[in-house]
Each structure stands twice: as C-alpha cells, then as structure tokens.
Amino acid sequence: MSDSGAWVNPDEKLQRLKDTVAARKLNISLAQYRQGLKIIEHTQKEFARIFSKRVRDSLSGGNANRAGERSNQLLIEGAGSNKIPWDSWNNYEKVSLNGQTYAQVGNRLYSKHAVDRLQPIGKRFGPYIYIYQGLNGKDYGRSIAPQYVEDVISSTQPEYQHRTGNYSHKLGDVEVIVNSQGAVVTILTYK
C-alpha cells in the first residue's frame, strides 16, 4: 500500500525502485530520469519509422539514389527539425575560426577532439575499440549524442574556468567544455 492507501501493483513498485536507483547513480532526479526515458523511447520509435521508410523507398520502383537522399535527409532531421545529426569528423562541414578548424554540428562548432568524444564507446562486444591517439595514449569515444550535449549546455549555468578561459557545463556524469566563442572543446564523463 502506498501512503495514500491505494493498492500499488508490485510490478509498478519494483519499476519505481529500479528507476530511483538508476536516477541516483546518474545523480539526477527521478523526474529527470523518467524524462530521459521518454526521450529515448520517442527517439527509438522515430528511428524505426525513418528506417522503415528508407526500406520502403529503396524497395519502391523509383530512383534508388533519390530515395536514399530523401531518407538521409530524414535521418538528419531525426524526430524533428531541431534534432542534430550524430556523425563522424569526416562527415561534418568544416569551419575555420581564429586559425582553428571546427566541425559544424547543428548550430554549434565542435573541435575534432570533441567530435571524437561523441563517438560510440566501442566496448559493446569486447575490449575497447580505440578511436584515436590521445595525449596520454589511446583514447575512446564517450557515446554522447550532440543533442544531449546541447541539452547539457542549455539546461545548466556555465562555470568559468580561470585557468583556461573556457566554460564548464555539468549535468549528471557529463561535463561539456566550451570556449569563449561557444564552440565545444571537449566532453568529459565521470563514473
């Protein structure tokens, strides 16, 4: 029984307990955790819709290249027109600013290091798959989607870093470092 005296389904009670434990591990509220689950569920449904459309387009009697172009545009748009494409350094448009080369990811610039950090961890089926040589040896991606980076930046107050002149945005176990122009310099994860 809950505090209100109403009967609670044991499965619902167990799921609430699991959600609470997961939220505590991520250092976020239960409401934030559940909102994240809703976003993931919506994204999965949208991906399935886009994928099935792409398959239908490629199986239709029309021009396969044109169908592929339409499907790629849908993948870039994602669940809505404000979704940010998640890709590799080589596939993003490049922009030079103050002698540095950045990738244009959505409406924000990312350093190559930051784009490398976005990439999947690569540990799903075995040992880490290292994606590049870092300053202290081999390094790997952090599996952070650009949309999540934007969510971290937009939902937190920046903390100025006197030593570097950059700004830090922290949410849960993710920290996004941006420079004074607003370009993403790196992405850190903590466990």
N, C-alpha and C positions, 0 to 999 in steps of 0.2 A: 504494500500500500504506500502511496505517496503521501506527502504532508497534507494534501487536500482531501484525503480519504478515498479518492477514486482508485480503482484497481488498475495496476500497471502491468502490461504484457511483459513477461520475463525476457522475451527477445528484445523488446524495446529498451528495457532497463539495462541489459547486457550491452547493447549497442551504444547507449548513452555513456556507460562506463568506459567502453573502448574509445569513444570519441574524446572523452575527458582526458584520458591518459595520453592519447596522441597529441591533443592540444597542449598539454603540459610539457611534453617532450619538445614541442616546437616553440615553447614559450609564447603562446598566443592564447587568446580567449576561446572558449568553446564556440561562441558565435562566429569568430573569425575562421575557426577551423571548419565549421559547417558551411560557411560561405565559400570557402576554398573548395570543399567537396562539390558544391553546386556548380561552381565554375568548371571544375574538371569534368563533371557529368555532362554539362552543356557542351563543352569542347569535344568530348568523345562522340556525342550524338551528331554534332556538326561535322566532324571529320568523317564519320560513317556516311552522312548524307553526301558530302563532297566526293568521297571515294566512289560511292555507288553511281553518282552522276558521271564521274570520269570513266568508269567502266562502261556505262550505257553509251556515252559519247563515242568511245573507241569502238564499240560493237555496232554502232549505227552505220548506215551506208554512206554517210557523209565523209568529208575530207578528214582523215585521221589527224593531220597536223593541226588543222583548225580546231578540232575537238580538244586536242591536247592543250592548245593555247588557252581555250576557254576554261578548261579545268585548272590549269596552272594559275590563272587569274583568280579563280575561286579559292584555291589553296592560299594564295597571298592574302586575299580578303578575309579568309577564315570565317569566324562566326559573325562577323560584322565588319563594316568598313573601317573601323578603328583598330582592328587586330594587326599585329606586327608580324611580318614574316620571320621565321626562325630558320636561318640558313648558315652557310659557312662563309669565311672571309672572302674566298674567291668569287662567290656569287652575289655579294653586295656591291652596290655602286660605291666608288671611292671618291672622297672629297679631301682636298689639301687645305689645311688651315694652319697658319703660322709655322710652315715648314714640316708639319706632321701630316701623315696620311691616315684618314679615318674611313670607316665604312659607314654609309648612310643606312641606319636601321630604323625604319619608321621615320619619325621626325627628329631623331637624335643621332649624334655621331658617336661611334664606338672605336676605341683603339683596337689594333689587331689582337693584343693581349686579352682585352675584354671579350672580343668575339670568340677567341679560343676558349675562354672560360664558360661561354654559353653552351658549348658543345656537350653532347651526352658523355656521361662518366665512362662508359665502355666496360663496366665490370659486371654486366648482366649475366654473361655466360662463362665467366672465368676470371683470370687475373686482369688488372687494369690494362686498358689499351691507351698508351701514352700518345697524346696528340701533338706535342711539341716539346722542344727543349727549353725548360725554364732557367732562371738564373741559378737555381740550386740543383740542377739536374732535370730529369724528365718530369713532366707535369701532365695533368689530365684535365678534361672538361669538368664542369660542375653541374651540368644538366639544368641550367636555369634558362627559362624561356624569356625572350626580350619583353614580352607583355608583362611578365612578373617583375622584371627589372623596372619597368615603367610604373607598375603598381607600388613597388617599394619606394621609388622616388616621389611619387605623387601623394603617398599616404603618410610620409614621415617628415619631420623637420630636419634640415641638414645640420650637421655638426661640423664646424670649421676646424680643419687640421692645420695648426700654425706651422708645423714643420714643413709641410709640402705645399700649402696653399690650396689644397683640394677640400672637397666637402664629402662627408660620410653620411650615408642614409642607411639605417639599420632597421630590419624588421625580422623578428624571429631569429633564425640562424643564418640569415643572408645579410651581407653588407655590400652596398654599391658605392664605389668611389667615383665622384665626378670632378672634373677640373673646373676652373673659374668660368669657362665658356659653356659649361653644361654637358660636355662630352664625357661618356663613360670611360674611365681609365682602367678599372679592374672590378672584379666581382669576387667577393670572399664568402666562403661558407664555413660555419662553425658547427661542430657536433659535440 
